[in-house]
Amino acid sequence: MDIQVGDIIKMKKQHPCGSKEWEVLRIGIDFRLKCMGCEHQIMIPRKQVEKNIRGIQRPES
């Protein structure tokens, strides 16, 4: 799966704030994601992200 820092990913389940979109801040064994709704940051294992992803939106450059 080709995910890069700065991408916006849409997950299967929504965050408690109601947003399903997350910005990728760091990639490695774990991903650091920032919620696009409330800006809460989380660390989540790569395997879990790849399982629950629904779409990738690339930043316009």
N, C-alpha and C positions, 0 to 999 in steps of 0.2 A: 504494500500500500504506500503510495507516494504522498506523504503529508510533510509539509514544510512549516518552519517557524513563520508566523504571520497569517497562516491560513485560518479561515473561519470554518469550523466543522459543526454539523448538525447531528445531535445525538438522538437515540431512540427515546430515552426518558428525559423529562424536563427537570430543571433545577427547581427547588421550592419557590423561587421568585417567579417562575412561569416561563422562563426562557429555555429554549432547546439549543441555542447557538453558543459556541465557545471559541475563543481565540487561542491558538497554539502559541505559547510563550517559550517552551523548551521541549526538546525531543531527546530521548535516550531510552534507557530501559523503562523509565517512567516518563509520562508527559506532564508538563505544567500547563494547565488550562485556566483561562479567565472567562468567567461568565459574562456574556454580552449584556445581560439584564442588570445585574447588581454589582458586577466587577469583582465578585468573590473569586479567589484563586484556590485551585486544588492541585494535588499531585495524584495521578492515577496510573496504574500499570498499563503498559503498551497493549498487552493482550486484551484488556477490558475495553480500551478505546477502540481497537480494531473490530471487536465483536459488536459494539453498540453504535457504530457510526452509521449515519444515513446519507450524508452528503458532504462534499468539500467545496468551499467557495474560495477561490484565489483572490488575493488583493489586486486591484487594478494598478498597473504601473506603466 
